[in-house]
C-alpha cells in the first residue's frame, strides 16, 4: 500500500504550487538571461572599452561565466539547508538574492565613470546571481515533484522548467522593445539599465506568490521520520548523515550525480550556444542586425515554452530516457544546418534555426526535472539534484559562449563550434544511456528504500505499491 506521503495533493493545490515555482523561476531566469544578452550587446563597450571588439566580447562573456562558477557553491549551501529545513524558505531567499543583484546591476557606474572598479563591481554582482540560481533550480522542481503523483510527474515538474524560456522570452522581449524604440546611443547610455531595474518589481510579485504556498508534504513526512530515527538511535554515523545531506549524497548517490552531470552536457552547452552565442555570431559573421537576432530568439523562446510541457507529458508515457536521448541526438545533428541557416542572413531561416534547436533542447530539458528528482532520496534530494545539475554547469554552460567565441575567432568558421556541441551530445548520450529508467518511482518511499539498501544506485524503475 502506498504511504500517506505519496498521496497526490488536492487538485486545487497543485496548480498553485506550479504557479509559484514557475513565476519564481521565470523571474530568476529573466535576471540571468538579461545579463547574458547584455553581455553580448553592450557590456563589452560599457565595462571593457579599451579592448578589441571581439576581445571585449570575450571579457564580457568571462564575467557571464563567473556566474556559473558560483552556482555549485549555491547548490551546496542551498541544497544542505533545503534538505534540513525545507524547500520553501530557501526558494524565498534565492529569489531575494537574485533580484537584488540584478536591480543593483541597473545602478552600476560604467568604466567611463569609475574606471576598472566597474568590471569588478559587475563581476561581484554576477557572483551573487550565480550563487542564488545555483540554489533556485533544485528547490523549484522539487517543490512541484514532491507535491505531485508519479503518473504525471514528468508533466507537472516540467512547468518550472518553462521558467527558462519564459525568462528568456521576457528578457529578450524587453531588450528587443528597447532597441527598437531607442537609438543605439540612447540604449548604450541609459536604456540598457531599464530591464535590470524592472527586476525589482518582478521580485515583489514573485515573493508574494511564493510566500503563499505550503512546504512539500513529502519533505515534511521525511523530516518527521528522520526525527523519529534520531530519537530512537544512539548518535553515530547515521545521525551525522542526517546533519550532512552532502555525506549521504556522496555515500549513496555518487553514481547518480555523475549521470546527472553527464546528462546536462548537451542540454546546457547547446542552450547557451543557441540563445547567447547566436547574438555574437549572427551580428558579426552573418551580418544580421542585433534587432533581427533578438527577434528570432524571441519567437523561438515562445515555441520552446510551449513544447516543454508536451515533452514532459511524453516522458510520463514512454519514459524519461527515450525522450532525453532523442533530444541529445537531435541537437547534435542539428548544429550543422543550424549555422548554415544563420549564414544565409535571412530572418525566416534564422527563426527556423533557433526554433528547431530549442525544440530539440526541450526534449532534454523537460524530463530533466522529474528525472533528477527521482534519482535521490528525500532527505538528500535537494542536495543531490542541485549538485548534479550545477556542478555540470561549470563545465558546460559557463564556458560555452567563451569557447564558441574563441573558436570563431581562431578558425573563422562555425564547423568547430558545431563539432563542440556534437561532442557534448555524445557525452550526454553515454550518461543517459547507462542510467536506469525512473518514471513511476514513489518519491515518498525513497527514504525507506535508502535505509534498506544503502549501496544500491537510486535509478531503479520502481512503481508505487
N, C-alpha and C positions, 0 to 999 in steps of 0.2 A: 504493500500500500504506500502511496506517495505520502511524504510528510506534509504537515500543515504548511511548512515553509515553502513548499513547491507549488501550493495552490495559486492559480492566477489571481491577480488583483481584480477588484471590481472594474467592469468595463469603463466606468466614468473616470476612474483614476488614471489609467494608463495613458490616454491621450494627453492629460495634463502633465504627466511625468515626461512624456516625449517632447511636449512643447517646451518645457523648462530646459531640458537638455539641448534641444535644437536651437532655441533662441540664444542660450549662453554660448554654445559652440560657434554659432554664426557670428556673434559679436567678437569672440576671441579670434576667429579666423579672419574676420574683417580687419582687425588690428594687425594681424600677422601678414596678411597678403598686401595690405595697403603699403606696408614698409617695402615688400618685395617689388611692387610696381613702382613706387617712388625711387627705389634704388636704381632701377633700370632707366628711369626717365629724367630725374632731376638731381638726385643726391650726389652724383659724380661731379656735377658743376658747383653745387652749393657747399659741399663739405670737402671735396678733393679737387679744387680748381687749378692747382699747379701741375696736374698730371696730363699726360696724353689722353685723349678722349677714351680710347679703349682701356688704357691702364686705369683711368679714373673709374670706369665701369667695373673693372676687376676689384678695385679697392672698395667700391660701393657694395658689391656683392660679398666682399670679405666681411664687412660689418653685418650683412644679411646672414652670413654663415655663422657668425658669433652667436646669434640667437639659437641656432641649433645646438651649439656646444653646451649651452646652459640647460637644454631640455633633459638630458639624462639626470642631472642633479635635481631638477624639478621632479622627475619621475621617482627618484629615490626618496626625496623628502615627502612629497605629497602621497606617494604610494604607502610609505611607512605609516603616516598618520591617518591616511584614508582607511587602511586596514585595521587601525586601532580604535579610532573614534568615529568613523563613518564617512560616507561619500559626500553628503550634503555640505557639511561645514567646509571641507576643502575646496569644493566647487565654488562656493561663495568667495573664498579667499583668492582663488586663482583668477576669478573674474575681476575683482578689485585691483589686483596687481597688474594684470594685462591692460585693463582700461586706463589705469592711472599712468602707466608708462607711455601708452600711445598718446594720451592727451598731452603729456609733457613734451613729447617729440614735436608736437604742433607749436610749442612755445620756444623751441630751441633757437639760440642765435646761430648764425651760419659762420663759415670760415671768414667771410669778409668782415664780420663784426668782432669775433674773439680769436681768430686765428686757429692754431692747432687744438685749442680746447674744444672746438666744435665737434670734430670727429670723435674725440674722447667721450664727450657727453652723449653723443649719439650711440656709441658702442655700449656705454653703460646702460642706457635705457633699453637697448636691444637685448642685453643680457637678462634684464628683468622680464621682458616679453617672453624670451625663450624659457626661462625658469617657470613662469606661470603656465605656459602652454604645455610644458612637459608634464604638469600635473592635471591639466584640464581633460585631455582626451580620455584617459583611463576612467576617471570618475564619471564623466558624462555617459559613456557607453555602458558602464556597469550599472548606473542608476536605472537605465532602461532595461538592460538584460536581466537584472535581478528582480524587477517588478513583473516581468512578463513570464509566459509559459514557453515550454520547449517547442511546441508546434509551430509558432510564428515568431520565434525569437530573431531569426535572421531578418525578417521584415521590419519588426519594431526597432531592433537595435541598429538598423541601417539608417534610421532617421537622424540620429545625432551626426552620422557621417555626412549627411547632406548639409551640415553646417559649413563644411569646407567649400563646396561650390557656392553655397548661399553667401558666405563671407566674401568669396572671390567675386561673385556677381555684384554684391553691394559695393565692394572696394573699387572694382573696375568701372562700375556704373557711375559712381561719384567722380572718379578721375576722368572718365570719358566725357561726362557732362561739363566738368570744369575746363578741360582742354578745348571743348567745342565752343564755349562762350567766352573764354578768356584768351587774350593774346599770349604767345609764348613768353613774352617779357613779364606780363602780369602773373601768369601761372608760376614762373620761376621766382618771382619776387615775393609774393604773398599767397597766391592761390593754392599752392600745394599744402598750406597749413590747414585749410578748411576741413578736409576729410579727417585729419588727425584730431582736431578739436571736436568734431561731431561725435567722436568715440565717447566723450563724457556723457552725452545724452543717452546713447545706446546702453551704457553700463547701468544707468539708473533704471531703465526699463528691464534689463536682464536681471538685476538684483531683486527687483520687486517680484518677478516671476519665480526665480529660484528659491527665494525665501518662503514661498507658499507651498512647496512640495514636501512630502514626507521622506524620511530616510528609507533606504532599501529594506524590505521585510526580511529578505534572505540574510542580509548582514546583521540585522538585529537579533535574529534567532541564532546565527552563528556566534555572535558575541555572548549570548546567554549560555550557549553550550560551552564556550571557552571558559567563562567564569565558573561554571559548574565543575569543569575538569580541574581547574586550578585550585578550587576549594577542596576537591576530593583527593588530589595528588600532592605528595610532598614536593618541594621545589625541584629543581634539576633541569635537565636538557629540555624537556617538553615545555616547562614553564618559561624557560628562556626563549624558546621558539615563538611562544605566544607574544612575547615582548618585541621580538625582532622578526617581522614578516619576511625581511630580506633573507634571513637564515633559512627559513622554510622554503623560499623560492629556490635558493641555490642547492638546497638539500634534496628537494623532491621534484623540482621543475626545471632543472638546468637544460634538459633536452628541449622542453617546450619554449624556453627563452631563445635558444638558438634557432628553432624553427620559425618563431615569430620574427626574429631579426632577418632571417633569410627571406621570409615572405614579404617583408617590407621593401626589399631592394628595388625590384622592378616598379612596384607601386609608387614609392617615394621619388625615385630618380626620374621616372617618366613624367610624373606630375609637374615637377618643377622645370623640367626641360620644356614641356608643352605650354605651361602657363607663365613662367617667369623669363626663361631664356628667349622665348619667342619674341619678346618685346625688343630684345637686342638684335636677334638675327634678322627679323623681318625689316627693321628700320635701317640696319647697317649693310646687310648683304642683299636683300631683295628690293631695297629702295621703296619700301612701304612706309607711309606716314604713321606716326605713333597713334594718331586717332583711329586709323584703319585697323591697326593691330589690336588696339584696345576694344574696338567694336567686335572684332572676331572672337576675342576671348570672352566678351560679354555674352554673345549669342551661344557659344559653346558651353559656357558655365550654366546657362539656363537649361540646356539639354542634359547636362551632367546631373544637375539637381533632380531632374525628372526621372532619370533611368536608375539612380542608386536604389530607391525602394523596390523597383522591379527586379533588379539583380538580387537584392536581399530576399525577396519573396521566392525567387527561383532557387536560392540556396536552401530554403526550407523544404523544397520539393525534391531536389536531386542531390543536395549535399553542399557543404562549404567548399570542399576541394575541387570538384569539377568546375564550378563557376570561377574560382580563383585561378585555376590552371588555364582556363580559356582566356581570361584577361591577361595573364602573364605572357602567354604565347602570342596573343593578338597584338599587344602593344609593341613587342619586339619586332614583329613582322611589319608593323605599320610605319616604323620610323623612316624607312627609305622613301615610300610615297609621301609621307608627311613633309619632308623637306623639299621634295620635288614639287609638290603643290605650292608651297610657300614661295619657291623660287620663281614661279610664274608671275608673282606680283598681283594677281587678280584677287579681289575681295572674296568672291564666291569660293575660289579654291582655298583661300586662307581659312574660311569658315569650315569647309569640309575637313581640312587637315586637322584643325584643332578639335572639332566636334567628334570625329571618329576616334581620335586619340583619347579624349576624355570619356567617351562611352566605353571603350575597352578598359581604361583605367578604373571605371566604376565597377567592372566585374571583379576586380581585386578589392577595391575599397569597400564595397557594400557588405560582403560577407565577413570582412575582417573583424568588425566589432564583435559579432557573435562568436566567430572562430577563436579569437584570442581569449574572450571571456570564458569560453567553455574549456579551455586548457588548464585552468588553475582552480585550486580550492578557494573557498570563500574568504577565509581569513588571510590569504596572501594573494588574492586575485587582483586587487588594485596595484600592488607592487609588481606582480608578475607581468600583467598585461602592459603596464606603463614602462617597465624596464625593457621588455622585448621590443616594444614599439619605438621608444625614444632613443635607446642606445643605437638602434639601426639608423635613426635619422641623422646621426653624426656622420656616418659613413655613406649615407645615401643622399638625402635631400640637402644637407648642408653644403657639400661641395659641388652638387650637380650644376648650378649655374656657373660656378667658378671654373669647373672642369670643361664645361661646354664652351664657355667664352675663351678659355685658354687654347682649346683645340681649334676653334675657329681662327684665333689669332696666329697660331703656329702653322696651320695647314691651309687656311683659306678655303676650306671645304666642309660640307656638312657630313660627309661619309664617316669620318672618325667619330663624330657625335652620335650618329645612328648606331655604329658598332658598340659604342659605350653603353647605350640603352639595351642593345641586344645582349651584351654580356651580363647586365643586371637581370634581364629576363631569364637567362639560363640559371643563374643562382636561385632565383625565386622558384622556377620550375623544379629544381632539385629539392629545395627545402619543403615545399608543399607536397611534392611527390612522395617524400618519406614520412610525412605526417599521417596520422590516422584521422578518420572522419569523426567529427564531434557533434553533429546535429542530433537533436533529441536528448542530449545529456541533461540530467536533472541537476541544476546548479545547487539546489538546496541540499542534495545528498552528497555533494562533493566533499564536505568536511568529514563525514563518516567514512567515506571511501579512502580518504587520505590517511586517516589514522590506522585503517585496517591494512593498507598496502603502501607503506611509505616509500618504497623504491620503485613503484610502478609508474611509468610515464602517464600523465593525465590527458591522453589524447584518444582514449578508447571511445568507441561509439556505444554509449550506454543509454538505453531507452528508459524513461521513467517507469517505475513499477506501477 
